[in-house]
């Protein structure tokens, strides 16, 4: 049972690296960013794989097989750990997806501006209109959910705008405004 799961996992991992290589090979510099399926796939892949493996191992409880108690104990323990590690990522991903699904961001590197289009309105983000930027990130880069971060832009008129790492790579956006004060805040899992 575990041997079959490991073979399937190895195949899925090889396919994932192949897709990443092809996306890197045909990547070009964008100007307009919106939720793309490739970016979502890259961010949530390991969590989905972990959830699937954990769920498969936990399903041993339901089946009536001839596995030894030791095999069942290992599968249940490992399955629980994998499933519990993937759960925060899936929850954060769902929340970011719901927040960013109708948003678009257009970058103008020549003028250091960005145009954020949301269902609630348009925001022209210029260095003079941003009072402060707060980067919220997890304390460690070792977790599945460590790539989920978000920026909170405090505008001079008192409004706040959030941009998540699901929409754009945040260092690329921060490079537009190097002179704007940046604060960093840490959270265990970066829920909005």
LINDA-V525407 format. One line per field, one symbol per residue. psi: psi as a letter, one per 40 degrees, with the letter a starting at -180 (. if undefined). A space follows every 50 residues. Layout:
# LINDA-V525407
psi: ???
This chain:
# LINDA-V525407
psi: dddddddddddddddddddddddddeiihidhhihidddddddedddddd ddddddddedddigifiiddddddddddddddddddddddddddddddde deiihhhgddefiihhhideaihhhideehdihhhhiieieeideeehii hhhhideeiihhhieddihdddddddgdehhhihiiidhgi.
